[in-house]
Amino acid sequence: MNKKLDITQVVDEHLCHSCGACFASCGHDSISFTESVGGYYMPKIDYDTCTNCGLCFEVCSGDHFGKTLQDIVPDDPFVGNLLGCEVGKATDETTFKNSQSGGVTTALLAQLLDSGAIEVALVAVMREDIPPRGDFALVRSSQELYASQKSKYTPIPLLSAIPELKNVDGPIAIVGLSCHFHSLQNLCDVYKWLTKKEIIKIGLICDRVMTASAIDFISMQATKEPVKNFVYRDKQKPAYPGNPVVTTADGSEYMLDKSVRMEMKDFFTPARCRLCFDKLNVFADVVMGDPHGVEGVDRKNGETLVLTRTQIGKELIDKTKNARYVVLRDVDQQSVIRGQGIAKKKKEWSNYVSAWQALGKKVPNYPFTPKIAQEFSKEKVNLLHSLSLDKYESKEKLLFDAQKHYTNKKLKRAIKRPLSQIKTIIRKLIKG
Ligand SMILES: Cc1cc2nc3c(=O)[nH]c(=O)nc-3n(C[C@H](O)[C@H](O)[C@H](O)COP(=O)(O)OP(=O)(O)OC[C@H]3O[C@@H](n4cnc5c(N)ncnc54)[C@H](O)[C@@H]3O)c2cc1C
């Protein structure tokens, strides 16, 4: 009998995006997630209990788009269908202040839960642990939503919660990245019961995540003590877009400059994110992001960019506005597309796919092809670097090299500054 493909192949080809769909598909509890040295969060099969049914592979959008996804890809897959572009904020002050951008994501969920329009919301949270890591939660009341606010730039296997939704009778809302919604559609192709559920898809714009080791690296810049909570961007510290905040086990809080996250983004980017075209989350009903490039936005306190894609999304936005949970105003679609750098994204995506192919690697079967790039040496270097994160013997060695990389970057940046500033920076660097 021929052995069916399973999720191990996807992991070996570095195509897994840690969405959790394989876990949801496994009827034998044979899949668990483990964190690698590089901070990748990968499924592992227990072959003692695995029946080689092949479902974990079938639902994996890291490897492929299933039949429905192939059929519903929009004409411009980088932009997708747009019924409206708005910018605004949550009217509830606590929701707004605790949010990443303008709190509209949480306000939509609150309105849905308070009005009884949904029974449950599937959201991402940060698990307070040593070290802290991304996690997911099923939420049934708007009071529980605060813990899910703010962006976690880390892979979260959100779809692992899908089996728990089987017993939910009413409608459900899911807040997810594009990879979550790609695999959700693949799951729907396989599971009839899931197709019958009423699911509202609230997407986030996403250029990429960082592997979980980025949490350890950024924390390490603040303290050597064990860390139990981590915030990538706290817009109250001191203002939007916000700095990283690290809390140690004894409750001490440290704020870092946001440049740490920005400088180390490339270092910790998973290879799979480079191959994803779907920054604007084209299969969601409504999509949330930061209003980059949009004029007249409150850049001190933050606002959410809202892209409405479907009739379901439009009704949700209208109801939430009418119930006064949010205030939104129209913005120009072209400036939104420009502000999100979609032209650059198209070019980079083509270059990364060409570089991945040149490395002899399998490319996901998207139903459209990239422009064949002639020059992709930078992209090749970045991809090889992403793959190298898992080749370290230990996390300590990885973090040691990450520190060297960060110091070099800071020095390069410093050299471009006036002499007086250079002296201060060097003094600080020597101090440690
Ligand atoms: C990994 C990532 C990359 C992003 N990249 C961009 C970008 O390039 N450009 C841009 O304009 N915007 C980006 N965003 C979106 C932006 O950071 C805000 O999340 C968005 O503007 C919503 O803000 P809000 O104040 O309305 O949300 P809040 O009210 O603060 O609520 C945040 C919501 O995000 C969900 N969430 C947080 N992290 C994750 C995660 N890892 N996976 C799934 N759900 C999650 C939570 O469940 C919660 O519902 C990104 C977000 C993430 C998580």
The ligand as an SDF file (V2000), in Angstrom:
LIG
                    3D

 53 58  0  0  0  0  0  0  0  0999 V2000
    1.6040   39.0860   12.9800 C   0  0  0  0  0  0  0  0  0  0  0  0
    0.9520   40.3970   12.6290 C   0  0  0  0  0  0  0  0  0  0  0  0
    1.4740   41.1540   11.5740 C   0  0  0  0  0  0  0  0  0  0  0  0
    0.8720   42.3730   11.2260 C   0  0  0  0  0  0  0  0  0  0  0  0
    1.3780   43.0960   10.1880 N   0  0  0  0  0  0  0  0  0  0  0  0
    0.7680   44.2410    9.8130 C   0  0  0  0  0  0  0  0  0  0  0  0
    1.2660   44.9910    8.6980 C   0  0  0  0  0  0  0  0  0  0  0  0
    2.2700   44.6180    8.0750 O   0  0  0  0  0  0  0  0  0  0  0  0
    0.5920   46.1330    8.3420 N   0  0  0  0  0  0  0  0  0  0  0  0
   -0.5210   46.5520    9.0080 C   0  0  0  0  0  0  0  0  0  0  0  0
   -1.0870   47.5820    8.6190 O   0  0  0  0  0  0  0  0  0  0  0  0
   -1.0200   45.8670   10.0630 N   0  0  0  0  0  0  0  0  0  0  0  0
   -0.3960   44.7220   10.4780 C   0  0  0  0  0  0  0  0  0  0  0  0
   -0.9010   44.0050   11.5400 N   0  0  0  0  0  0  0  0  0  0  0  0
   -2.1810   44.4440   12.1590 C   0  0  0  0  0  0  0  0  0  0  0  0
   -2.0370   45.4560   13.2770 C   0  0  0  0  0  0  0  0  0  0  0  0
   -0.8550   45.2130   14.0040 O   0  0  0  0  0  0  0  0  0  0  0  0
   -3.2480   45.3850   14.2500 C   0  0  0  0  0  0  0  0  0  0  0  0
   -3.3970   44.0650   14.7120 O   0  0  0  0  0  0  0  0  0  0  0  0
   -4.5300   45.7840   13.6010 C   0  0  0  0  0  0  0  0  0  0  0  0
   -4.4070   47.0980   13.1530 O   0  0  0  0  0  0  0  0  0  0  0  0
   -5.7220   45.6850   14.5590 C   0  0  0  0  0  0  0  0  0  0  0  0
   -5.5810   46.6170   15.5960 O   0  0  0  0  0  0  0  0  0  0  0  0
   -6.7520   46.8540   16.6730 P   0  0  0  0  0  0  0  0  0  0  0  0
   -6.3400   47.9380   17.5770 O   0  0  0  0  0  0  0  0  0  0  0  0
   -8.0440   47.0190   15.9450 O   0  0  0  0  0  0  0  0  0  0  0  0
   -6.7570   45.4380   17.4140 O   0  0  0  0  0  0  0  0  0  0  0  0
   -6.9150   45.0830   18.9780 P   0  0  0  0  0  0  0  0  0  0  0  0
   -8.2080   45.5930   19.4700 O   0  0  0  0  0  0  0  0  0  0  0  0
   -5.6830   45.4120   19.7120 O   0  0  0  0  0  0  0  0  0  0  0  0
   -7.0490   43.4810   18.8680 O   0  0  0  0  0  0  0  0  0  0  0  0
   -5.9840   42.6940   18.3720 C   0  0  0  0  0  0  0  0  0  0  0  0
   -6.5610   41.4350   17.7430 C   0  0  0  0  0  0  0  0  0  0  0  0
   -5.5030   40.7820   17.0330 O   0  0  0  0  0  0  0  0  0  0  0  0
   -5.5630   39.3810   17.2720 C   0  0  0  0  0  0  0  0  0  0  0  0
   -4.1840   38.8580   17.1290 N   0  0  0  0  0  0  0  0  0  0  0  0
   -3.0630   39.3580   17.6960 C   0  0  0  0  0  0  0  0  0  0  0  0
   -1.9940   38.6450   17.3090 N   0  0  0  0  0  0  0  0  0  0  0  0
   -2.4400   37.6630   16.4980 C   0  0  0  0  0  0  0  0  0  0  0  0
   -1.8000   36.6020   15.8110 C   0  0  0  0  0  0  0  0  0  0  0  0
   -0.4740   36.3970   15.8580 N   0  0  0  0  0  0  0  0  0  0  0  0
   -2.5650   35.7500   15.0950 N   0  0  0  0  0  0  0  0  0  0  0  0
   -3.9130   35.9310   15.0330 C   0  0  0  0  0  0  0  0  0  0  0  0
   -4.5710   36.9440   15.6460 N   0  0  0  0  0  0  0  0  0  0  0  0
   -3.8340   37.7890   16.3820 C   0  0  0  0  0  0  0  0  0  0  0  0
   -6.1210   39.2380   18.6720 C   0  0  0  0  0  0  0  0  0  0  0  0
   -6.8200   38.0370   18.7950 O   0  0  0  0  0  0  0  0  0  0  0  0
   -7.1050   40.4470   18.7690 C   0  0  0  0  0  0  0  0  0  0  0  0
   -8.3900   40.0660   18.3940 O   0  0  0  0  0  0  0  0  0  0  0  0
   -0.2780   42.8250   11.9470 C   0  0  0  0  0  0  0  0  0  0  0  0
   -0.7720   42.0620   13.0130 C   0  0  0  0  0  0  0  0  0  0  0  0
   -0.1680   40.8570   13.3630 C   0  0  0  0  0  0  0  0  0  0  0  0
   -0.7280   40.0490   14.5080 C   0  0  0  0  0  0  0  0  0  0  0  0
  1  2  1  0
  2  3  1  0
  2 52  2  0
  3  4  2  0
  4  5  1  0
  4 50  1  0
  5  6  2  0
  6  7  1  0
  6 13  1  0
  7  8  2  0
  7  9  1  0
  9 10  1  0
 10 11  2  0
 10 12  1  0
 12 13  2  0
 13 14  1  0
 14 15  1  0
 14 50  1  0
 15 16  1  0
 16 17  1  0
 16 18  1  0
 18 19  1  0
 18 20  1  0
 20 21  1  0
 20 22  1  0
 22 23  1  0
 23 24  1  0
 24 25  2  0
 24 26  1  0
 24 27  1  0
 27 28  1  0
 28 29  2  0
 28 30  1  0
 28 31  1  0
 31 32  1  0
 32 33  1  0
 33 34  1  0
 33 48  1  0
 34 35  1  0
 35 36  1  0
 35 46  1  0
 36 37  1  0
 36 45  1  0
 37 38  2  0
 38 39  1  0
 39 40  1  0
 39 45  2  0
 40 41  1  0
 40 42  2  0
 42 43  1  0
 43 44  2  0
 44 45  1  0
 46 47  1  0
 46 48  1  0
 48 49  1  0
 50 51  2  0
 51 52  1  0
 52 53  1  0
M  END
$$$$
